[in-house]
Amino acid sequence: MKQENPFISIVIPAFNCEDTMKACLDSLLQLSYPNREIIIVDDGSTDGTHAILERCPGIRVIRTENSGPSHARNIGIREAKGDFIAFTDSDCIVEENWLEELRRGFHNESVAGVGGDQKSPADDTPFGKNVQRFMKAVGFVTDYIKTGKRLKKTNHNPTCNVLYRRSVLLESGLFDEKLWPGEDVEIDLKIERLGYTLYYNPEAVVYHYRPKTVQSFARMMNRYGWAQGYLVKRYGGFRALHFEPLGLLLLFLIMLFFAGAGCFIAIPVFLIAGLFLLYLFFLWKSRKPSRALIFTGLFIILLIEWNLGFGKGILFGGKR
């Protein structure tokens, strides 16, 4: 039977996040859910993060040497008192009813985790807001940001917005401490293979700050690609996204075939037609020509950097 207000431990890894940490903490302290604790694992910050944490009452701070978010989350899980563990990130702001909405998805004992939606904070940069809109537009490919208006089953919830049963996290073997990002994809895979189900509730909302520059967006896409390559090397392909490089390779071979047949004009025709169709897709999604152009540029960066990272993950595994 569903317990009305079980004790929930909120675990957040923090590293050099002085720009967003206070806003994150303020939102957590205003949560309407009463039966909770807040655990911040300071992962060896060297900026003003720890000073912000020390000035904030009502939270528990655990300080460690810098070992990455997966290690920090595992520490939080082991130290947590709750039967449920909620995760968000230090660059996120949660809504007041966040925990209640995540709890709504736990309608039977087979449900191991419930995640929610991501939106842009009002004070995010214009570039960050465009990245959020872009990631929402391509969410059906990455499964990182979802669409939909109802509670539904899912295969994956990112750790910036999710609630798990602590017992299932322990049963799954916790997060792979060699892996970041992508550690949330891996743990959800392990959880599903144990026979549990995951849900997504769009009413459970966090506001997530995004990269501020093209360079930081490119680095993020490269890291995402590396993580997926690492996972494919370890588990084989288990997401539609993992087969994208094969499709790209097939397209490249088709263009080589036409070039070998002397039809060199086919290559620029293919490229121009592809970019035009991509632009039309984003125009349909955004309804704004200028925004569709920005999205097309972001997609090209994503395509290049993600595949470069994916190749590194396949070739070198856990080595970055």
VOVO-462629 format. One record per residue (C-alpha): residue in one letter; residue number from 0; x, y, z. Coordinates in pm, whole numbers, plus 32768, in hexadecimal, padded with zeros to 4 digits. Example, Ala and Ser with C-alpha at 12.3 -4.5 7.8 and 13.67 -1.06 7.14 Angstrom:
// VOVO-462629
+---+-----+------+------+------+
| r |   k |    u |    v |    w |
+---+-----+------+------+------+
| A |   0 | 84CE | 7E3E | 830C |
| S |   1 | 8557 | 7F96 | 82CA |
+---+-----+------+------+------+
//
This chain:
// VOVO-462629
+---+-----+------+------+------+
| r |   k |    u |    v |    w |
+---+-----+------+------+------+
| M |   0 | 8000 | 8000 | 8000 |
| K |   1 | 807C | 815D | 7FA6 |
| Q |   2 | 80FB | 8218 | 80D8 |
| E |   3 | 8079 | 837D | 80D7 |
| N |   4 | 81AF | 843C | 8142 |
| P |   5 | 82E0 | 835B | 8151 |
| F |   6 | 8429 | 83F7 | 81B9 |
| I |   7 | 84E4 | 8479 | 8086 |
| S |   8 | 8656 | 84C8 | 8077 |
| I |   9 | 86B3 | 85CA | 7F71 |
| V |  10 | 8819 | 8591 | 7EF8 |
| I |  11 | 88D5 | 8694 | 7E28 |
| P |  12 | 8A3F | 8681 | 7DB3 |
| A |  13 | 8AE2 | 87D9 | 7DAA |
| F |  14 | 8C26 | 8845 | 7D07 |
| N |  15 | 8C8F | 89AF | 7CC8 |
| C |  16 | 8B28 | 8A24 | 7CA3 |
| E |  17 | 8B2C | 8B6C | 7D65 |
| D |  18 | 8A61 | 8C1A | 7C52 |
| T |  19 | 8930 | 8B3A | 7C7B |
| M |  20 | 8952 | 8A8F | 7DCF |
| K |  21 | 8895 | 8B94 | 7E9B |
| A |  22 | 8768 | 8B98 | 7DB0 |
| C |  23 | 8761 | 8A1C | 7DBA |
| L |  24 | 876C | 8A14 | 7F38 |
| D |  25 | 8663 | 8B24 | 7F5C |
| S |  26 | 8572 | 8A57 | 7E88 |
| L |  27 | 85BA | 8918 | 7F4B |
| L |  28 | 857B | 89C2 | 8099 |
| Q |  29 | 8428 | 8A3B | 801A |
| L |  30 | 83AC | 88E0 | 7FBC |
| S |  31 | 824F | 8896 | 803E |
| Y |  32 | 829A | 8726 | 8080 |
| P |  33 | 82D5 | 870D | 81FB |
| N |  34 | 8382 | 85C0 | 8234 |
| R |  35 | 84D8 | 85F2 | 8196 |
| E |  36 | 8649 | 8638 | 81BE |
| I |  37 | 873B | 86ED | 80D5 |
| I |  38 | 8897 | 865D | 80A0 |
| I |  39 | 8995 | 8723 | 7FD7 |
| V |  40 | 8AD1 | 8666 | 7F7E |
| D |  41 | 8BDA | 8770 | 7F3C |
| D |  42 | 8CBB | 86BD | 7E43 |
| G |  43 | 8DFB | 877B | 7E93 |
| S |  44 | 8D8B | 88D6 | 7E25 |
| T |  45 | 8E9E | 89DB | 7E08 |
| D |  46 | 8DC2 | 8B0E | 7DD4 |
| G |  47 | 8CC7 | 8BA9 | 7EC6 |
| T |  48 | 8BD7 | 8A81 | 7EC6 |
| H |  49 | 8C37 | 89FD | 801C |
| A |  50 | 8C19 | 8B56 | 80BB |
| I |  51 | 8AB4 | 8B6F | 8034 |
| L |  52 | 8A62 | 8A18 | 80C3 |
| E |  53 | 8AEE | 8A70 | 8219 |
| R |  54 | 8A0C | 8BA1 | 822F |
| C |  55 | 88D2 | 8AD9 | 81E0 |
| P |  56 | 8817 | 8A3D | 8308 |
| G |  57 | 873B | 890C | 82E6 |
| I |  58 | 881D | 8841 | 8204 |
| R |  59 | 8921 | 8733 | 8238 |
| V |  60 | 8A6D | 8769 | 8187 |
| I |  61 | 8B64 | 8650 | 8141 |
| R |  62 | 8CB4 | 86BF | 80B7 |
| T |  63 | 8D8C | 85D6 | 7FE6 |
| E |  64 | 8EB6 | 85E4 | 7EFE |
| N |  65 | 8E55 | 8621 | 7D95 |
| S |  66 | 8DEE | 84CF | 7D03 |
| G |  67 | 8CC7 | 8526 | 7C22 |
| P |  68 | 8B4A | 8538 | 7C44 |
| S |  69 | 8B14 | 83BE | 7C40 |
| H |  70 | 8BFA | 838C | 7D6B |
| A |  71 | 8B54 | 84B0 | 7E1E |
| R |  72 | 89F6 | 8424 | 7DE3 |
| N |  73 | 8A60 | 82CD | 7E62 |
| I |  74 | 8AE2 | 836D | 7FA2 |
| G |  75 | 8995 | 841F | 7FCA |
| I |  76 | 88D0 | 82DE | 7F95 |
| R |  77 | 8999 | 8225 | 809B |
| E |  78 | 8976 | 8342 | 8196 |
| A |  79 | 8804 | 8381 | 8153 |
| K |  80 | 86FB | 8335 | 8258 |
| G |  81 | 85D5 | 832A | 8167 |
| D |  82 | 852F | 8202 | 80C1 |
| F |  83 | 8520 | 82DD | 7F89 |
| I |  84 | 863D | 83A3 | 7EED |
| A |  85 | 85F9 | 84DA | 7E1B |
| F |  86 | 8705 | 8563 | 7D36 |
| T |  87 | 872D | 86B5 | 7C98 |
| D |  88 | 8860 | 8781 | 7C37 |
| S |  89 | 8902 | 88B5 | 7CC9 |
| D |  90 | 88A7 | 897A | 7B8F |
| C |  91 | 8734 | 892F | 7BB7 |
| I |  92 | 8613 | 89DA | 7C69 |
| V |  93 | 84F3 | 88FD | 7CD8 |
| E |  94 | 8383 | 8955 | 7CEC |
| E |  95 | 82DE | 895D | 7E42 |
| N |  96 | 820E | 8822 | 7E00 |
| W |  97 | 832D | 8766 | 7D59 |
| L |  98 | 833A | 8640 | 7E4B |
| E |  99 | 81C0 | 8613 | 7E5A |
| E | 100 | 81B1 | 85FA | 7CDF |
| L | 101 | 82CE | 8501 | 7CCF |
| R | 102 | 8223 | 8431 | 7DDB |
| R | 103 | 80E3 | 841D | 7D0D |
| G | 104 | 8181 | 8326 | 7C1C |
| F | 105 | 81C3 | 821E | 7D27 |
| H | 106 | 8074 | 8171 | 7D0A |
| N | 107 | 80F8 | 8010 | 7D4B |
| E | 108 | 822E | 7F5C | 7DC9 |
| S | 109 | 82B3 | 7F14 | 7C6B |
| V | 110 | 82F5 | 8087 | 7C2E |
| A | 111 | 8461 | 80D0 | 7C7F |
| G | 112 | 8483 | 8236 | 7C0B |
| V | 113 | 83C0 | 8365 | 7B92 |
| G | 114 | 8450 | 8492 | 7ADC |
| G | 115 | 83CA | 85DD | 7A61 |
| D | 116 | 83E7 | 8700 | 7972 |
| Q | 117 | 84F5 | 8808 | 7941 |
| K | 118 | 84BF | 8977 | 78EE |
| S | 119 | 8595 | 8AB1 | 78D6 |
| P | 120 | 85C4 | 8B91 | 7A06 |
| A | 121 | 8544 | 8CF2 | 79C9 |
| D | 122 | 86A3 | 8D80 | 79F4 |
| D | 123 | 875C | 8C8B | 7912 |
| T | 124 | 8823 | 8D22 | 77F3 |
| P | 125 | 8780 | 8D4B | 769B |
| F | 126 | 886E | 8C40 | 7616 |
| G | 127 | 8817 | 8B58 | 7739 |
| K | 128 | 86A3 | 8B83 | 76F1 |
| N | 129 | 86DE | 8B2F | 7583 |
| V | 130 | 879E | 89F6 | 75EA |
| Q | 131 | 8675 | 8991 | 76C5 |
| R | 132 | 8581 | 89C7 | 75A6 |
| F | 133 | 8663 | 8908 | 74B8 |
| M | 134 | 8689 | 87E2 | 75A6 |
| K | 135 | 850F | 87D9 | 75D1 |
| A | 136 | 84E7 | 87D4 | 7456 |
| V | 137 | 85D1 | 86A8 | 742E |
| G | 138 | 856B | 85FE | 7574 |
| F | 139 | 84BF | 84E5 | 74B8 |
| V | 140 | 8619 | 847D | 7438 |
| T | 141 | 86E9 | 849F | 7575 |
| D | 142 | 85DD | 8447 | 7679 |
| Y | 143 | 8689 | 8548 | 7759 |
| I | 144 | 8572 | 8648 | 7751 |
| K | 145 | 841B | 85B3 | 7719 |
| T | 146 | 82D7 | 8634 | 768C |
| G | 147 | 8176 | 85D7 | 76F2 |
| K | 148 | 8072 | 864C | 77EC |
| R | 149 | 801C | 850D | 78A9 |
| L | 150 | 80BE | 8417 | 7995 |
| K | 151 | 815A | 8306 | 78BF |
| K | 152 | 8256 | 81EC | 78C0 |
| T | 153 | 83B8 | 823B | 7852 |
| N | 154 | 8509 | 818F | 782D |
| H | 155 | 85D6 | 82AB | 78BE |
| N | 156 | 85C7 | 83DA | 79A2 |
| P | 157 | 86F4 | 84C3 | 79C4 |
| T | 158 | 877D | 84F5 | 7B23 |
| C | 159 | 8731 | 866A | 7B1E |
| N | 160 | 85C5 | 860E | 7B67 |
| V | 161 | 8575 | 84B4 | 7BEE |
| L | 162 | 8504 | 83F5 | 7D23 |
| Y | 163 | 856B | 828A | 7D64 |
| R | 164 | 8529 | 8180 | 7E66 |
| R | 165 | 866D | 816D | 7F2D |
| S | 166 | 8655 | 7FF2 | 7F45 |
| V | 167 | 8651 | 7FD5 | 7DC9 |
| L | 168 | 877F | 80B8 | 7DA3 |
| L | 169 | 883D | 7FD8 | 7E95 |
| E | 170 | 87C1 | 7E9F | 7DE4 |
| S | 171 | 8838 | 7F27 | 7C95 |
| G | 172 | 899A | 7F5D | 7D16 |
| L | 173 | 8986 | 80DD | 7D1A |
| F | 174 | 8A1C | 81C7 | 7C16 |
| D | 175 | 8B4B | 816C | 7B45 |
| E | 176 | 8C52 | 8255 | 7BD7 |
| K | 177 | 8D23 | 824C | 7A97 |
| L | 178 | 8C01 | 82DC | 79D2 |
| W | 179 | 8B8B | 8443 | 79AF |
| P | 180 | 8AB4 | 84AA | 7906 |
| G | 181 | 89DD | 837C | 78AB |
| E | 182 | 89E8 | 82E2 | 7A06 |
| D | 183 | 8870 | 8317 | 7A20 |
| V | 184 | 8836 | 825D | 78D7 |
| E | 185 | 8905 | 8139 | 7959 |
| I | 186 | 8857 | 8120 | 7AA9 |
| D | 187 | 8700 | 812F | 7A04 |
| L | 188 | 8769 | 8012 | 791E |
| K | 189 | 87D4 | 7F42 | 7A4D |
| I | 190 | 868F | 7F92 | 7B01 |
| E | 191 | 85B8 | 7F2A | 79D9 |
| R | 192 | 867E | 7DE8 | 79B4 |
| L | 193 | 8627 | 7D9B | 7B1F |
| G | 194 | 84B9 | 7DA1 | 7AB6 |
| Y | 195 | 8450 | 7EF6 | 7B38 |
| T | 196 | 839F | 800C | 7A7A |
| L | 197 | 83E3 | 8181 | 7A5B |
| Y | 198 | 82ED | 829D | 7A28 |
| Y | 199 | 82F4 | 8408 | 79B3 |
| N | 200 | 820E | 8511 | 7A44 |
| P | 201 | 8217 | 8660 | 7988 |
| E | 202 | 8185 | 8710 | 7AB9 |
| A | 203 | 82C6 | 86D6 | 7B7F |
| V | 204 | 8391 | 8801 | 7B07 |
| V | 205 | 84F4 | 887E | 7B33 |
| Y | 206 | 8588 | 89B4 | 7A90 |
| H | 207 | 86DD | 895A | 7A02 |
| Y | 208 | 87EE | 8A54 | 79A6 |
| R | 209 | 888E | 89FD | 7857 |
| P | 210 | 89E3 | 8A40 | 77B6 |
| K | 211 | 8A26 | 8BB1 | 7783 |
| T | 212 | 8B04 | 8B9B | 764D |
| V | 213 | 8B22 | 8AD5 | 750A |
| Q | 214 | 8C6C | 8A46 | 7588 |
| S | 215 | 8BD5 | 89BF | 76CB |
| F | 216 | 8AAF | 892E | 7609 |
| A | 217 | 8BA2 | 887D | 751E |
| R | 218 | 8C66 | 87EE | 7645 |
| M | 219 | 8B23 | 8774 | 76E3 |
| M | 220 | 8ABB | 86C2 | 75A2 |
| N | 221 | 8C13 | 8622 | 7586 |
| R | 222 | 8BF8 | 859F | 76EC |
| Y | 223 | 8A9B | 8517 | 76A9 |
| G | 224 | 8B1A | 8462 | 7575 |
| W | 225 | 8C43 | 83D1 | 7633 |
| A | 226 | 8B5B | 834C | 7742 |
| Q | 227 | 8A7A | 829F | 7645 |
| G | 228 | 8BA9 | 8205 | 7599 |
| Y | 229 | 8C20 | 8186 | 76EC |
| L | 230 | 8ACB | 80E9 | 772A |
| V | 231 | 8AB9 | 8046 | 75D3 |
| K | 232 | 8C13 | 7FB2 | 7606 |
| R | 233 | 8BA4 | 7F24 | 7754 |
| Y | 234 | 8A3C | 7EB9 | 770E |
| G | 235 | 8A0D | 7EC1 | 7594 |
| G | 236 | 890C | 7FA5 | 74F2 |
| F | 237 | 87CF | 7FC3 | 75C2 |
| R | 238 | 8748 | 8119 | 7559 |
| A | 239 | 86DE | 8195 | 7401 |
| L | 240 | 87DF | 82A9 | 742B |
| H | 241 | 88F9 | 81A7 | 7430 |
| F | 242 | 88B8 | 814B | 72C5 |
| E | 243 | 88C9 | 82B1 | 7242 |
| P | 244 | 8A3E | 8294 | 71E9 |
| L | 245 | 89ED | 816A | 7109 |
| G | 246 | 88E8 | 8239 | 7053 |
| L | 247 | 89E1 | 8354 | 702A |
| L | 248 | 8AE6 | 825F | 6FA6 |
| L | 249 | 89EA | 81D1 | 6EAE |
| L | 250 | 899C | 8330 | 6E30 |
| F | 251 | 8B10 | 8373 | 6E07 |
| L | 252 | 8B3E | 8230 | 6D42 |
| I | 253 | 8A1D | 828C | 6C5D |
| M | 254 | 8ABF | 83DA | 6C14 |
| L | 255 | 8C0B | 832B | 6BD0 |
| F | 256 | 8B59 | 8240 | 6AE1 |
| F | 257 | 8ACD | 8362 | 6A18 |
| A | 258 | 8C21 | 840E | 6A19 |
| G | 259 | 8CC7 | 82CB | 69A0 |
| A | 260 | 8BC6 | 82B6 | 688A |
| G | 261 | 8C2F | 840F | 6815 |
| C | 262 | 8AFB | 84BF | 6898 |
| F | 263 | 8BB4 | 85B9 | 6974 |
| I | 264 | 8A93 | 86AE | 696D |
| A | 265 | 89CA | 85B6 | 6A3D |
| I | 266 | 8A99 | 85FD | 6B76 |
| P | 267 | 8A4A | 8772 | 6B96 |
| V | 268 | 88E3 | 872A | 6B2A |
| F | 269 | 88C0 | 862B | 6C43 |
| L | 270 | 8956 | 871B | 6D41 |
| I | 271 | 8886 | 8847 | 6CD8 |
| A | 272 | 8746 | 8778 | 6CCC |
| G | 273 | 8792 | 86E9 | 6E25 |
| L | 274 | 87D0 | 883F | 6EBC |
| F | 275 | 8694 | 88C9 | 6E1B |
| L | 276 | 85BF | 87AB | 6EA3 |
| L | 277 | 865E | 87DB | 6FFA |
| Y | 278 | 860D | 894D | 6FEE |
| L | 279 | 84A4 | 8901 | 6F8B |
| F | 280 | 8484 | 880E | 70AE |
| F | 281 | 84FD | 8912 | 71A8 |
| L | 282 | 8422 | 8A1B | 7106 |
| W | 283 | 82F8 | 8935 | 7141 |
| K | 284 | 8366 | 8902 | 72A9 |
| S | 285 | 83B4 | 8A6C | 72FD |
| R | 286 | 82D2 | 8B30 | 720E |
| K | 287 | 83E8 | 8C37 | 71FC |
| P | 288 | 84DC | 8C4B | 70D2 |
| S | 289 | 85F7 | 8CE3 | 71A2 |
| R | 290 | 85D2 | 8BDE | 72B3 |
| A | 291 | 85C4 | 8AC5 | 71B2 |
| L | 292 | 8710 | 8B43 | 7128 |
| I | 293 | 87AB | 8B3E | 7285 |
| F | 294 | 8727 | 89DE | 72C2 |
| T | 295 | 87B7 | 8968 | 7177 |
| G | 296 | 890C | 89EC | 71DB |
| L | 297 | 88F3 | 8949 | 7333 |
| F | 298 | 8892 | 87FF | 7291 |
| I | 299 | 89C5 | 8808 | 71AF |
| I | 300 | 8AA2 | 8842 | 72E2 |
| L | 301 | 89EC | 8729 | 7398 |
| L | 302 | 8A17 | 863C | 7270 |
| I | 303 | 8B8D | 867D | 7251 |
| E | 304 | 8BEA | 8689 | 73C2 |
| W | 305 | 8B06 | 856D | 7433 |
| N | 306 | 8B8F | 8480 | 732A |
| L | 307 | 8CF7 | 84E1 | 7375 |
| G | 308 | 8CB6 | 849A | 74E4 |
| F | 309 | 8C00 | 8356 | 7491 |
| G | 310 | 8D2F | 82DF | 73CD |
| K | 311 | 8E14 | 8329 | 74F3 |
| G | 312 | 8D2D | 826C | 75DC |
| I | 313 | 8D29 | 813C | 74F5 |
| L | 314 | 8EA1 | 813C | 74BD |
| F | 315 | 8F22 | 8196 | 7617 |
| G | 316 | 8E07 | 8135 | 7703 |
| G | 317 | 8E39 | 81D2 | 785A |
| K | 318 | 8F64 | 82A4 | 77EE |
| R | 319 | 8F0F | 8410 | 77A2 |
+---+-----+------+------+------+
//
